Amino acid sequence: MKIRKALSIGVAVSLLVLPAEPALAYLKLGFDAGGRTVTVHWDTMPVRYFVTDRGVPGVTAADFQAAASRAFTTWQDVPTASIAYQFAGFTASEPGEDDGRTTLGFLNAPELDRVLASTSFLVDSVSGEILEADIFFNSAFAWSVAPAGERSRFDLQTIALHEIGHLSGLGHSAIGETEISGDGRRVLATGAAMFPIALGTDDVSGRVLKPDDIAGISDLYPDDDFSKETGSISGRITRNGAGVFGAHIVAFDVAKGDLVANFSLNTNGQFAIAGLRPGPHLIRVEPIDDADTDSFFDPVDPVELNFRPRYFERLVIVPRGSDSGAIDVKVVAK
């Protein structure tokens, strides 16, 4: 059976409720099928994509394709990942059509006044194989492909980098710093391409991947050296002996300063963080109680928010090519 998963994943303009302090996580997209979690992924490489043959003011179809190509190349150039992409040509089709083509292009959606772009999938409902993934960029906003950005316009390459992460199977990262602004939050800084809120117009700093993005894409599509050269941390997050779902576990590399993390993704509180550089890591566990949980989880997921942040009592040594051994981090209610 083939099903389209419109996963409401994309990048917003601003004002989603997110942590006021920096936090980090990568998530792989998936869905429940008969009680088992199926990871969304591509089986056939390279991933072939088309670009709609219509531009918008300031961005021609050729400009769009060039900017998207640079973003695809950024993901493809991750040395520990094996994913590859190929431009297949221009098309009269639009993103969102179930035509068997992975298509990127502009659509006018002024009613989506907080959504710059969004990705949807056609997937195999048994295996999770992606059969088609379309990305639409909202032409209700002004866009730019200028090398240094352009005043009052959003940078297409930056937003494409984020959406291609979704197209590849990654969910949102929670890393970022915001402050209260009116009835929402203003973004001060981001630390991952997969952060769900754009910094703003004329900003091009998001054209690069950060450690969390690199760990995520490498975990999903590992090359031959990934499992040999990196390690992982795994374990459980518990409160009064019961597993905690949705706890945010951050691994801080004390030697290099990199942050890579994940969530506990079942009711047993189990988690795993892959793609870590060998050596000592500091582990912090926190609730995402200042976040819009729908940006990271399905609304029906039993995300637990009632616990205090906690540091694991000792540094965890990540071995090269294997796991640290399960750790158990006990948290307490607020």
C-alpha positions in Angstrom: 0.0 0.0 0.0 1.2 3.5 -0.7 0.1 6.4 1.4 0.9 10.1 1.3 2.2 11.4 4.6 1.6 15.2 4.8 3.7 15.6 7.8 3.3 19.4 8.3 7.1 19.8 8.4 8.7 22.9 7.2 10.1 26.1 8.4 8.2 28.9 10.0 8.7 32.6 9.8 8.6 33.2 13.6 6.6 33.0 16.8 6.5 29.3 17.5 7.0 28.7 21.2 10.5 27.3 21.5 13.1 27.0 24.3 14.5 30.3 25.5 17.9 28.6 26.1 19.8 26.6 23.5 18.8 23.0 23.2 19.5 20.3 20.6 18.1 17.2 19.0 17.8 15.4 15.7 14.8 13.2 14.9 14.2 10.8 12.2 10.8 10.9 10.6 8.5 7.8 11.0 5.1 6.5 11.6 3.3 3.7 13.4 2.4 0.6 11.4 0.7 -2.1 13.4 2.4 -1.2 16.6 5.9 -0.9 15.2 7.7 2.3 14.3 8.7 2.6 10.6 11.5 5.0 9.7 10.9 7.1 6.6 13.9 6.7 4.2 15.1 6.5 0.6 16.2 3.1 -0.7 17.2 4.1 -4.2 20.1 6.4 -4.8 20.6 8.9 -6.1 17.4 10.7 -5.1 16.2 12.2 -8.4 14.4 15.5 -8.1 12.6 17.9 -10.5 12.2 21.7 -10.3 9.0 23.4 -11.4 9.6 25.5 -14.5 8.1 28.7 -13.1 9.8 31.3 -10.9 8.7 34.3 -8.9 9.7 37.9 -8.9 13.4 38.1 -8.3 14.0 34.3 -8.6 13.8 32.5 -12.0 13.3 28.8 -12.4 17.1 28.5 -13.2 17.9 30.6 -10.1 15.8 28.3 -8.0 17.4 25.2 -9.4 20.9 26.5 -8.8 20.2 27.5 -5.2 18.5 24.1 -4.5 21.4 22.3 -6.1 23.8 24.0 -3.7 21.7 23.0 -0.8 21.5 19.4 -2.0 25.3 19.3 -2.4 25.7 20.5 1.2 23.9 17.4 2.4 25.5 15.1 -0.1 29.0 16.3 0.9 28.7 15.1 4.5 31.7 12.7 4.6 30.0 10.1 7.0 26.7 9.9 5.0 26.0 7.9 1.9 23.0 9.8 0.5 23.2 11.3 -3.0 20.9 13.5 -5.1 20.5 14.2 -8.8 18.7 17.0 -10.7 16.4 15.3 -13.2 15.2 18.4 -15.1 12.5 21.0 -15.1 8.8 20.1 -15.1 5.4 21.7 -15.6 4.2 19.7 -12.5 3.8 21.4 -9.2 4.8 20.1 -5.7 2.1 18.1 -4.1 0.9 16.2 -7.2 1.0 12.4 -6.9 2.9 12.0 -10.1 5.8 9.8 -9.0 8.2 12.8 -9.3 10.0 14.4 -6.4 9.3 18.1 -7.2 10.4 21.4 -5.7 8.7 24.6 -6.6 6.8 27.7 -5.7 3.1 27.7 -4.7 1.1 30.7 -3.6 -0.4 30.0 -0.1 -1.1 33.3 1.6 -3.3 31.6 4.1 -0.2 29.9 5.5 1.1 33.2 6.8 3.7 31.6 9.1 4.9 28.8 6.7 7.8 29.6 4.4 8.0 26.0 3.0 6.8 22.5 3.6 7.6 19.0 2.6 5.2 16.1 2.0 5.8 12.4 1.2 4.4 9.4 -0.7 5.8 6.4 1.2 5.4 2.7 1.3 3.2 2.0 4.3 5.0 -1.2 5.2 8.7 -0.5 4.6 8.8 3.3 5.0 10.5 3.7 1.7 10.0 7.2 0.3 8.6 7.0 -3.2 8.1 10.7 -3.8 8.8 13.8 -1.7 7.6 17.2 -2.7 8.7 20.6 -1.3 6.7 23.7 -1.9 8.1 27.2 -1.2 5.4 29.8 -0.3 5.4 32.5 -3.0 3.4 34.7 -0.7 6.8 35.6 0.8 9.6 37.5 -1.0 12.6 35.3 -2.0 16.2 35.9 -2.9 19.2 33.9 -4.2 21.7 36.7 -3.8 25.1 35.5 -2.6 25.0 37.8 0.5 21.3 37.8 1.0 18.8 40.6 0.2 17.0 43.0 2.4 13.4 42.0 3.2 13.7 38.7 1.3 14.1 35.1 2.6 17.2 33.2 1.4 16.1 30.3 -0.8 19.2 28.3 -0.3 18.9 28.4 3.5 15.2 27.3 3.5 16.0 24.7 0.9 18.7 23.2 3.1 16.2 22.8 5.9 13.5 21.3 3.7 16.0 18.9 2.0 16.7 17.6 5.5 13.0 16.7 5.8 13.0 15.3 2.2 15.9 13.0 3.3 13.9 11.8 6.4 15.0 14.1 9.2 12.6 15.9 11.6 13.2 19.1 13.5 16.0 20.0 15.8 15.3 22.0 18.9 18.6 23.8 19.0 18.2 27.6 19.1 17.9 30.6 21.3 14.8 32.8 21.3 13.3 35.6 23.3 9.7 36.6 24.0 8.4 39.1 21.4 4.8 40.1 21.5 2.6 37.0 21.7 5.4 34.7 20.5 9.2 34.4 20.3 11.8 36.0 18.2 14.8 33.9 17.1 18.2 35.1 18.3 20.3 32.3 17.0 20.1 28.8 15.6 22.6 25.9 15.9 21.2 23.5 13.4 19.8 23.7 9.9 16.8 21.6 11.1 15.7 24.3 13.6 12.0 24.9 12.8 12.1 28.7 12.7 13.9 30.9 10.2 16.2 33.7 11.6 14.6 36.2 9.3 15.0 38.0 6.0 18.4 38.8 4.4 20.1 36.2 6.6 22.4 33.6 4.9 24.1 32.1 8.0 21.9 29.0 7.8 23.5 27.7 4.6 25.7 25.3 6.5 25.2 22.1 8.5 26.0 21.8 12.2 27.1 18.8 14.2 23.5 17.8 15.0 22.5 17.8 11.3 25.6 15.8 10.4 24.9 13.2 13.0 21.3 12.9 12.0 21.9 12.4 8.2 24.9 10.1 9.0 22.8 8.0 11.3 20.0 7.7 8.7 22.3 7.0 5.8 25.7 5.8 7.2 28.7 5.3 5.0 31.2 2.5 5.7 33.3 4.6 8.1 30.4 6.1 10.2 30.0 3.1 12.6 33.8 2.6 12.7 34.9 6.1 13.5 32.0 7.3 15.7 30.3 5.9 18.7 27.0 6.2 20.5 25.3 6.7 23.9 22.2 4.8 24.9 20.1 4.2 27.9 16.8 5.1 29.7 15.2 8.1 31.2 13.1 7.2 34.2 11.0 8.9 36.8 10.0 6.9 39.9 11.0 3.8 38.0 8.8 4.4 35.0 10.0 5.4 31.5 9.8 9.0 30.3 8.6 9.6 26.7 9.9 12.7 25.0 12.8 13.6 27.3 15.4 15.7 25.5 18.9 14.1 26.0 21.9 16.3 25.1 25.4 14.9 24.7 28.1 17.6 25.0 31.5 16.8 23.7 33.8 18.3 26.4 36.8 18.3 24.2 35.4 19.8 21.0 32.2 21.6 22.3 29.8 19.8 19.8 26.3 19.2 20.9 24.4 16.2 19.5 21.2 14.7 21.0 18.0 12.9 20.7 14.7 12.2 22.5 13.5 9.2 24.4 11.1 7.8 21.9 9.1 5.1 23.7 7.2 4.7 26.9 10.1 2.7 28.4 12.2 5.9 28.2 14.8 4.4 26.0 17.1 6.6 23.9 20.1 6.4 21.6 22.4 9.1 20.3 24.6 8.1 17.4 27.3 9.8 15.5 29.3 11.0 18.5 33.1 11.7 18.4 34.9 9.2 20.7 35.8 10.6 24.1 34.1 12.0 27.2 30.6 13.6 27.0 28.5 15.4 29.5 24.8 14.3 29.5 21.9 16.6 30.2 18.3 15.6 30.3 15.5 18.2 30.1 11.8 18.5 29.2 10.7 20.5 26.2 8.2 22.4 28.4 8.8 25.7 26.7 8.4 24.3 23.2 5.5 23.6 20.8 5.7 19.8 21.1 3.8 19.4 17.8 7.0 20.6 16.1 8.7 17.4 17.2 6.1 14.8 18.0 2.7 13.6 16.9 -0.1 15.3 18.9 -1.2 11.9 20.3 2.3 11.0 21.6 2.4 10.9 25.5 5.2 13.5 25.8 6.2 13.9 29.5 6.9 17.5 30.6 6.7 17.2 34.3 10.3 16.7 35.4 13.3 18.8 36.3 16.4 19.1 34.1 19.1 16.7 35.3 22.8 16.2 34.5 24.0 12.6 34.6 26.3 12.2 37.6 29.4 11.3 35.6 31.0 11.9 32.2 30.2 9.2 29.7 33.0 7.9 27.6 32.0 7.2 24.0 34.1 4.4 22.5 35.1 4.4 18.9 32.9 2.1 16.8 30.6 1.0 19.6 28.1 2.1 22.3 29.0 3.4 25.7 26.8 0.9 27.5 23.3 1.7 28.7 23.0 4.5 31.3 20.0 5.2 33.5 19.2 8.8 34.2 16.7 9.3 36.9 14.7 12.5 36.9 12.2 13.8 39.4 8.9 15.7 39.1 8.9 19.5 39.3 
